Amino acid sequence: MSDCIFCRIVAGSIPATIVARTPDAVAFRDLNPQAPTHVLVIPAEHIPSMAEADTDRAEGQVGKAMRLAVQVAKELELDQSGYRLVVNTGRDGGQSVGHVHVHLLGGRRMSWPPG
Ligand code: AMP
């Protein structure tokens, strides 16, 4: 069994509040939400970070996860008000889980620059 918590969520061996799933990507609620809507969208396949995603295969997997994020934003009716998609990468990017994930944040006005 993988020791990656997001791979375990994909496999269904640890619980998560799943919002949407395709054969290639899974969307689930973040445990520690930073906005009224905070969903994580991940490729089903393990890719440690965007720093390792510059391959043809990863391009497809990340693209499919991004597409699911856009679809979930529509389903949750965020597309009119807007939302933010964030992919933290590496230490300075604030990445804490080593499996590529897109944060879908919405339901409040976001500020810029990010912290
Ligand atoms: P990052 O800091 O960009 O790597 O984001 C990791 C995110 O994963 C954080 O927002 C955590 O709250 C979230 N997280 C960690 N473990 C879980 C889990 N088991 N289920 C849902 N969200 C999680």
Backbone and ligand atoms as CSV (ligand in chain L), in Angstrom:
chain,resi,resn,atom,element,x,y,z
A,1,MET,N,N,0.846,-1.203,0.000
A,1,MET,CA,C,0.000,0.000,0.000
A,1,MET,C,C,0.877,1.247,0.000
A,2,SER,N,N,0.525,2.206,-0.824
A,2,SER,CA,C,1.282,3.460,-0.904
A,2,SER,C,C,1.234,4.202,0.427
A,3,ASP,N,N,2.331,4.917,0.749
A,3,ASP,CA,C,2.267,5.750,1.947
A,3,ASP,C,C,1.867,7.183,1.603
A,4,CYS,N,N,1.427,7.401,0.368
A,4,CYS,CA,C,0.936,8.730,-0.022
A,4,CYS,C,C,-0.543,8.847,0.361
A,5,ILE,N,N,-0.873,9.841,1.186
A,5,ILE,CA,C,-2.275,9.928,1.651
A,5,ILE,C,C,-3.237,10.190,0.492
A,6,PHE,N,N,-2.799,10.920,-0.521
A,6,PHE,CA,C,-3.734,11.189,-1.617
A,6,PHE,C,C,-3.913,9.946,-2.499
A,7,CYS,N,N,-2.869,9.138,-2.640
A,7,CYS,CA,C,-3.055,7.852,-3.338
A,7,CYS,C,C,-4.044,6.973,-2.568
A,8,ARG,N,N,-3.988,7.052,-1.249
A,8,ARG,CA,C,-4.932,6.261,-0.435
A,8,ARG,C,C,-6.360,6.756,-0.610
A,9,ILE,N,N,-6.522,8.068,-0.751
A,9,ILE,CA,C,-7.866,8.597,-1.012
A,9,ILE,C,C,-8.355,8.105,-2.373
A,10,VAL,N,N,-7.479,8.114,-3.375
A,10,VAL,CA,C,-7.861,7.600,-4.702
A,10,VAL,C,C,-8.303,6.136,-4.584
A,11,ALA,N,N,-7.567,5.367,-3.789
A,11,ALA,CA,C,-7.866,3.931,-3.644
A,11,ALA,C,C,-9.077,3.677,-2.749
A,12,GLY,N,N,-9.506,4.702,-2.012
A,12,GLY,CA,C,-10.652,4.531,-1.107
A,12,GLY,C,C,-10.281,3.907,0.212
A,13,SER,N,N,-8.981,3.843,0.525
A,13,SER,CA,C,-8.579,3.181,1.770
A,13,SER,C,C,-8.514,4.146,2.948
A,14,ILE,N,N,-8.571,5.457,2.687
A,14,ILE,CA,C,-8.847,6.398,3.782
A,14,ILE,C,C,-9.998,7.291,3.332
A,15,PRO,N,N,-10.806,7.730,4.306
A,15,PRO,CA,C,-12.022,8.453,3.914
A,15,PRO,C,C,-11.754,9.870,3.434
A,16,ALA,N,N,-12.619,10.335,2.566
A,16,ALA,CA,C,-12.595,11.722,2.109
A,16,ALA,C,C,-13.997,12.036,1.610
A,17,THR,N,N,-14.335,13.306,1.622
A,17,THR,CA,C,-15.623,13.717,1.070
A,17,THR,C,C,-15.432,13.969,-0.418
A,18,ILE,N,N,-15.750,12.946,-1.195
A,18,ILE,CA,C,-15.528,13.008,-2.650
A,18,ILE,C,C,-16.620,13.871,-3.289
A,19,VAL,N,N,-16.190,14.795,-4.119
A,19,VAL,CA,C,-17.113,15.703,-4.808
A,19,VAL,C,C,-17.341,15.217,-6.239
A,20,ALA,N,N,-16.312,14.691,-6.861
A,20,ALA,CA,C,-16.411,14.207,-8.241
A,20,ALA,C,C,-15.243,13.276,-8.505
A,21,ARG,N,N,-15.450,12.398,-9.458
A,21,ARG,CA,C,-14.399,11.437,-9.790
A,21,ARG,C,C,-14.505,11.084,-11.260
A,22,THR,N,N,-13.376,10.983,-11.916
A,22,THR,CA,C,-13.320,10.439,-13.273
A,22,THR,C,C,-12.299,9.294,-13.199
A,23,PRO,N,N,-12.101,8.552,-14.284
A,23,PRO,CA,C,-11.065,7.511,-14.232
A,23,PRO,C,C,-9.673,8.096,-13.966
A,24,ASP,N,N,-9.475,9.376,-14.263
A,24,ASP,CA,C,-8.134,9.968,-14.195
A,24,ASP,C,C,-7.929,10.981,-13.087
A,25,ALA,N,N,-8.978,11.391,-12.392
A,25,ALA,CA,C,-8.838,12.463,-11.401
A,25,ALA,C,C,-9.923,12.341,-10.345
A,26,VAL,N,N,-9.602,12.864,-9.154
A,26,VAL,CA,C,-10.550,12.822,-8.032
A,26,VAL,C,C,-10.600,14.207,-7.397
A,27,ALA,N,N,-11.818,14.642,-7.056
A,27,ALA,CA,C,-12.015,15.921,-6.360
A,27,ALA,C,C,-12.641,15.634,-5.007
A,28,PHE,N,N,-12.065,16.212,-3.953
A,28,PHE,CA,C,-12.584,15.978,-2.600
A,28,PHE,C,C,-12.386,17.227,-1.757
A,29,ARG,N,N,-13.173,17.342,-0.691
A,29,ARG,CA,C,-13.121,18.520,0.180
A,29,ARG,C,C,-11.819,18.539,0.969
A,30,ASP,N,N,-11.208,19.728,1.065
A,30,ASP,CA,C,-10.018,19.889,1.903
A,30,ASP,C,C,-10.439,19.778,3.373
A,31,LEU,N,N,-9.618,19.076,4.157
A,31,LEU,CA,C,-9.890,18.865,5.591
A,31,LEU,C,C,-9.843,20.169,6.376
A,32,ASN,N,N,-9.077,21.125,5.894
A,32,ASN,CA,C,-8.838,22.380,6.620
A,32,ASN,C,C,-9.144,23.549,5.684
A,33,PRO,N,N,-10.451,23.767,5.418
A,33,PRO,CA,C,-10.814,24.706,4.350
A,33,PRO,C,C,-10.371,26.138,4.613
A,34,GLN,N,N,-9.865,26.777,3.572
A,34,GLN,CA,C,-9.386,28.160,3.641
A,34,GLN,C,C,-10.353,29.137,2.969
A,35,ALA,N,N,-11.493,28.640,2.560
A,35,ALA,CA,C,-12.520,29.466,1.906
A,35,ALA,C,C,-13.837,28.705,2.047
A,36,PRO,N,N,-14.977,29.379,1.839
A,36,PRO,CA,C,-16.267,28.669,1.948
A,36,PRO,C,C,-16.318,27.410,1.079
A,37,THR,N,N,-15.732,27.471,-0.107
A,37,THR,CA,C,-15.530,26.246,-0.908
A,37,THR,C,C,-14.032,26.013,-1.039
A,38,HIS,N,N,-13.586,24.844,-0.621
A,38,HIS,CA,C,-12.170,24.477,-0.776
A,38,HIS,C,C,-12.116,22.994,-1.122
A,39,VAL,N,N,-11.881,22.754,-2.390
A,39,VAL,CA,C,-11.842,21.388,-2.928
A,39,VAL,C,C,-10.438,21.142,-3.458
A,40,LEU,N,N,-9.934,19.939,-3.264
A,40,LEU,CA,C,-8.655,19.530,-3.852
A,40,LEU,C,C,-8.950,18.626,-5.042
A,41,VAL,N,N,-8.272,18.865,-6.140
A,41,VAL,CA,C,-8.452,18.013,-7.320
A,41,VAL,C,C,-7.095,17.425,-7.668
A,42,ILE,N,N,-7.038,16.110,-7.740
A,42,ILE,CA,C,-5.753,15.427,-7.919
A,42,ILE,C,C,-5.804,14.465,-9.105
A,43,PRO,N,N,-4.678,14.307,-9.785
A,43,PRO,CA,C,-4.603,13.210,-10.751
A,43,PRO,C,C,-4.624,11.884,-9.990
A,44,ALA,N,N,-5.295,10.891,-10.535
A,44,ALA,CA,C,-5.352,9.585,-9.868
A,44,ALA,C,C,-3.957,8.962,-9.794
A,45,GLU,N,N,-3.164,9.268,-10.793
A,45,GLU,CA,C,-1.799,8.720,-10.841
A,45,GLU,C,C,-0.878,9.556,-9.958
A,46,HIS,N,N,0.068,8.903,-9.281
A,46,HIS,CA,C,0.964,9.628,-8.374
A,46,HIS,C,C,1.995,10.426,-9.160
A,47,ILE,N,N,1.908,11.752,-9.023
A,47,ILE,CA,C,2.939,12.666,-9.546
A,47,ILE,C,C,3.344,13.499,-8.337
A,48,PRO,N,N,4.611,13.457,-7.910
A,48,PRO,CA,C,4.973,14.080,-6.627
A,48,PRO,C,C,4.745,15.584,-6.579
A,49,SER,N,N,5.075,16.291,-7.652
A,49,SER,CA,C,4.854,17.741,-7.642
A,49,SER,C,C,4.898,18.245,-9.077
A,50,MET,N,N,4.494,19.500,-9.266
A,50,MET,CA,C,4.545,20.087,-10.608
A,50,MET,C,C,5.976,20.158,-11.119
A,51,ALA,N,N,6.944,20.159,-10.197
A,51,ALA,CA,C,8.354,20.208,-10.615
A,51,ALA,C,C,8.745,18.946,-11.390
A,52,GLU,N,N,7.916,17.893,-11.253
A,52,GLU,CA,C,8.191,16.644,-11.987
A,52,GLU,C,C,7.137,16.381,-13.057
A,53,ALA,N,N,6.387,17.403,-13.420
A,53,ALA,CA,C,5.242,17.212,-14.318
A,53,ALA,C,C,5.535,17.641,-15.757
A,54,ASP,N,N,6.815,17.809,-16.090
A,54,ASP,CA,C,7.149,18.240,-17.452
A,54,ASP,C,C,7.424,17.046,-18.358
A,55,THR,N,N,6.458,16.117,-18.350
A,55,THR,CA,C,6.534,14.965,-19.258
A,55,THR,C,C,5.215,14.896,-20.025
A,56,ASP,N,N,5.222,14.202,-21.155
A,56,ASP,CA,C,3.987,14.091,-21.930
A,56,ASP,C,C,2.900,13.419,-21.101
A,57,ARG,N,N,3.274,12.381,-20.348
A,57,ARG,CA,C,2.277,11.662,-19.552
A,57,ARG,C,C,1.678,12.563,-18.474
A,58,ALA,N,N,2.566,13.263,-17.741
A,58,ALA,CA,C,2.081,14.141,-16.666
A,58,ALA,C,C,1.244,15.285,-17.234
A,59,GLU,N,N,1.594,15.766,-18.416
A,59,GLU,CA,C,0.806,16.843,-19.038
A,59,GLU,C,C,-0.655,16.403,-19.174
A,60,GLY,N,N,-0.843,15.165,-19.622
A,60,GLY,CA,C,-2.198,14.643,-19.771
A,60,GLY,C,C,-2.900,14.493,-18.436
A,61,GLN,N,N,-2.189,13.957,-17.447
A,61,GLN,CA,C,-2.806,13.706,-16.130
A,61,GLN,C,C,-3.169,15.024,-15.444
A,62,VAL,N,N,-2.250,15.977,-15.495
A,62,VAL,CA,C,-2.498,17.276,-14.844
A,62,VAL,C,C,-3.597,18.032,-15.604
A,63,GLY,N,N,-3.564,17.930,-16.920
A,63,GLY,CA,C,-4.605,18.586,-17.719
A,63,GLY,C,C,-5.991,18.044,-17.388
A,64,LYS,N,N,-6.088,16.741,-17.182
A,64,LYS,CA,C,-7.388,16.139,-16.849
A,64,LYS,C,C,-7.838,16.572,-15.454
A,65,ALA,N,N,-6.886,16.670,-14.516
A,65,ALA,CA,C,-7.244,17.149,-13.174
A,65,ALA,C,C,-7.719,18.599,-13.252
A,66,MET,N,N,-7.030,19.410,-14.048
A,66,MET,CA,C,-7.419,20.814,-14.197
A,66,MET,C,C,-8.823,20.903,-14.818
A,67,ARG,N,N,-9.075,20.063,-15.788
A,67,ARG,CA,C,-10.404,20.071,-16.412
A,67,ARG,C,C,-11.490,19.705,-15.398
A,68,LEU,N,N,-11.200,18.699,-14.552
A,68,LEU,CA,C,-12.186,18.326,-13.525
A,68,LEU,C,C,-12.390,19.486,-12.547
A,69,ALA,N,N,-11.326,20.214,-12.215
A,69,ALA,CA,C,-11.467,21.366,-11.311
A,69,ALA,C,C,-12.432,22.393,-11.908
A,70,VAL,N,N,-12.306,22.646,-13.198
A,70,VAL,CA,C,-13.187,23.611,-13.867
A,70,VAL,C,C,-14.635,23.099,-13.855
A,71,GLN,N,N,-14.809,21.792,-14.080
A,71,GLN,CA,C,-16.162,21.222,-14.070
A,71,GLN,C,C,-16.771,21.304,-12.674
A,72,VAL,N,N,-15.967,21.006,-11.632
A,72,VAL,CA,C,-16.477,21.077,-10.254
A,72,VAL,C,C,-16.844,22.526,-9.920
A,73,ALA,N,N,-16.017,23.478,-10.343
A,73,ALA,CA,C,-16.339,24.896,-10.099
A,73,ALA,C,C,-17.700,25.237,-10.704
A,74,LYS,N,N,-17.962,24.721,-11.889
A,74,LYS,CA,C,-19.279,24.960,-12.518
A,74,LYS,C,C,-20.393,24.301,-11.726
A,75,GLU,N,N,-20.170,23.040,-11.336
A,75,GLU,CA,C,-21.207,22.317,-10.584
A,75,GLU,C,C,-21.512,23.007,-9.262
A,76,LEU,N,N,-20.502,23.607,-8.657
A,76,LEU,CA,C,-20.696,24.297,-7.374
A,76,LEU,C,C,-21.081,25.762,-7.578
A,77,GLU,N,N,-21.351,26.121,-8.832
A,77,GLU,CA,C,-21.848,27.456,-9.204
A,77,GLU,C,C,-20.887,28.574,-8.814
A,78,LEU,N,N,-19.599,28.306,-8.999
A,78,LEU,CA,C,-18.591,29.325,-8.726
A,78,LEU,C,C,-18.190,30.067,-9.996
A,79,ASP,N,N,-18.650,29.581,-11.148
A,79,ASP,CA,C,-18.102,30.123,-12.395
A,79,ASP,C,C,-18.522,31.566,-12.661
A,80,GLN,N,N,-19.656,31.999,-12.141
A,80,GLN,CA,C,-20.075,33.393,-12.351
A,80,GLN,C,C,-19.321,34.338,-11.426
A,81,SER,N,N,-19.192,33.950,-10.148
A,81,SER,CA,C,-18.533,34.824,-9.164
A,81,SER,C,C,-17.017,34.763,-9.283
A,82,GLY,N,N,-16.503,33.643,-9.736
A,82,GLY,CA,C,-15.058,33.456,-9.872
A,82,GLY,C,C,-14.494,32.592,-8.764
A,83,TYR,N,N,-13.270,32.202,-8.949
A,83,TYR,CA,C,-12.611,31.304,-8.002
A,83,TYR,C,C,-11.124,31.334,-8.260
A,84,ARG,N,N,-10.375,30.640,-7.414
A,84,ARG,CA,C,-8.926,30.585,-7.609
A,84,ARG,C,C,-8.482,29.129,-7.686
A,85,LEU,N,N,-7.619,28.835,-8.642
A,85,LEU,CA,C,-6.967,27.524,-8.741
A,85,LEU,C,C,-5.507,27.723,-8.384
A,86,VAL,N,N,-5.027,26.946,-7.418
A,86,VAL,CA,C,-3.660,27.112,-6.909
A,86,VAL,C,C,-2.980,25.753,-6.882
A,87,VAL,N,N,-1.740,25.708,-7.347
A,87,VAL,CA,C,-0.946,24.485,-7.235
A,87,VAL,C,C,0.354,24.837,-6.520
A,88,ASN,N,N,0.379,24.653,-5.214
A,88,ASN,CA,C,1.601,24.902,-4.452
A,88,ASN,C,C,2.654,23.876,-4.867
A,89,THR,N,N,3.883,24.350,-5.045
A,89,THR,CA,C,4.940,23.468,-5.564
A,89,THR,C,C,6.220,23.623,-4.751
A,90,GLY,N,N,6.628,22.530,-4.121
A,90,GLY,CA,C,7.891,22.517,-3.380
A,90,GLY,C,C,7.838,23.322,-2.092
A,91,ARG,N,N,8.980,23.377,-1.428
A,91,ARG,CA,C,9.052,24.007,-0.097
A,91,ARG,C,C,8.626,25.471,-0.119
A,92,ASP,N,N,9.247,26.253,-0.997
A,92,ASP,CA,C,8.920,27.676,-1.000
A,92,ASP,C,C,7.518,27.937,-1.530
A,93,GLY,N,N,6.991,27.001,-2.308
A,93,GLY,CA,C,5.619,27.142,-2.796
A,93,GLY,C,C,4.573,26.762,-1.770
A,94,GLY,N,N,5.019,26.199,-0.642
A,94,GLY,CA,C,4.078,25.844,0.428
A,94,GLY,C,C,3.429,24.483,0.255
A,95,GLN,N,N,4.047,23.603,-0.545
A,95,GLN,CA,C,3.463,22.267,-0.751
A,95,GLN,C,C,3.749,21.382,0.461
A,96,SER,N,N,2.693,20.789,1.026
A,96,SER,CA,C,2.877,19.920,2.195
A,96,SER,C,C,2.553,18.457,1.912
A,97,VAL,N,N,1.864,18.181,0.811
A,97,VAL,CA,C,1.544,16.792,0.451
A,97,VAL,C,C,2.183,16.504,-0.913
A,98,GLY,N,N,2.979,15.437,-0.978
A,98,GLY,CA,C,3.762,15.133,-2.175
A,98,GLY,C,C,3.004,14.355,-3.226
A,99,HIS,N,N,1.873,14.897,-3.656
A,99,HIS,CA,C,1.075,14.343,-4.756
A,99,HIS,C,C,0.384,15.567,-5.358
A,100,VAL,N,N,0.611,15.824,-6.629
A,100,VAL,CA,C,0.083,17.052,-7.248
A,100,VAL,C,C,-1.397,17.237,-6.906
A,101,HIS,N,N,-1.728,18.439,-6.452
A,101,HIS,CA,C,-3.130,18.755,-6.152
A,101,HIS,C,C,-3.415,20.198,-6.521
A,102,VAL,N,N,-4.581,20.387,-7.086
A,102,VAL,CA,C,-5.063,21.721,-7.434
A,102,VAL,C,C,-6.039,22.136,-6.347
A,103,HIS,N,N,-5.759,23.263,-5.694
A,103,HIS,CA,C,-6.728,23.819,-4.739
A,103,HIS,C,C,-7.764,24.616,-5.541
A,104,LEU,N,N,-9.035,24.278,-5.375
A,104,LEU,CA,C,-10.136,25.084,-5.926
A,104,LEU,C,C,-10.748,25.847,-4.753
A,105,LEU,N,N,-10.548,27.167,-4.777
A,105,LEU,CA,C,-10.992,28.021,-3.665
A,105,LEU,C,C,-12.031,28.999,-4.189
A,106,GLY,N,N,-13.142,29.111,-3.481
A,106,GLY,CA,C,-14.162,30.056,-3.920
A,106,GLY,C,C,-15.122,30.388,-2.805
A,107,GLY,N,N,-16.045,31.292,-3.121
A,107,GLY,CA,C,-17.066,31.670,-2.144
A,107,GLY,C,C,-16.703,32.907,-1.344
A,108,ARG,N,N,-15.553,33.467,-1.610
A,108,ARG,CA,C,-15.185,34.751,-1.004
A,108,ARG,C,C,-14.214,35.457,-1.943
A,109,ARG,N,N,-14.055,36.771,-1.724
A,109,ARG,CA,C,-13.123,37.530,-2.552
A,109,ARG,C,C,-11.688,37.207,-2.121
A,110,MET,N,N,-10.847,36.830,-3.084
A,110,MET,CA,C,-9.450,36.495,-2.789
A,110,MET,C,C,-8.596,37.764,-2.834
A,111,SER,N,N,-7.532,37.752,-2.059
A,111,SER,CA,C,-6.634,38.907,-2.097
A,111,SER,C,C,-5.384,38.555,-2.910
A,112,TRP,N,N,-4.630,39.579,-3.268
A,112,TRP,CA,C,-3.376,39.413,-4.011
A,112,TRP,C,C,-2.428,40.500,-3.538
A,113,PRO,N,N,-1.159,40.253,-3.315
A,113,PRO,CA,C,-0.449,39.000,-3.543
A,113,PRO,C,C,-0.773,37.951,-2.472
A,114,PRO,N,N,-0.563,36.668,-2.808
A,114,PRO,CA,C,-0.768,35.602,-1.837
A,114,PRO,C,C,0.306,35.678,-0.758
A,115,GLY,N,N,0.031,35.116,0.392
A,115,GLY,CA,C,0.983,35.137,1.500
A,115,GLY,C,C,2.118,34.175,1.291
L,1,AMP,P1,P,-0.521,21.938,0.173
L,1,AMP,O1,O,-0.094,22.673,1.409
L,1,AMP,O2,O,-0.683,22.813,-1.029
L,1,AMP,O3,O,0.331,20.728,-0.088
L,1,AMP,O4,O,-1.996,21.426,0.470
L,1,AMP,C1,C,-2.277,20.219,1.105
L,1,AMP,C2,C,-3.725,20.301,1.518
L,1,AMP,O5,O,-4.165,18.992,1.800
L,1,AMP,C3,C,-3.976,21.138,2.759
L,1,AMP,O6,O,-4.873,22.178,2.433
L,1,AMP,C4,C,-4.565,20.149,3.751
L,1,AMP,O7,O,-5.575,20.711,4.540
L,1,AMP,C5,C,-5.116,19.077,2.826
L,1,AMP,N1,N,-5.203,17.730,3.370
L,1,AMP,C6,C,-4.221,17.018,3.974
L,1,AMP,N2,N,-4.663,15.785,4.281
L,1,AMP,C7,C,-5.950,15.718,3.838
L,1,AMP,C8,C,-6.946,14.708,3.843
L,1,AMP,N3,N,-6.707,13.485,4.381
L,1,AMP,N4,N,-8.159,14.982,3.317
L,1,AMP,C9,C,-8.400,16.205,2.787
L,1,AMP,N5,N,-7.504,17.198,2.733
L,1,AMP,C10,C,-6.293,16.965,3.261
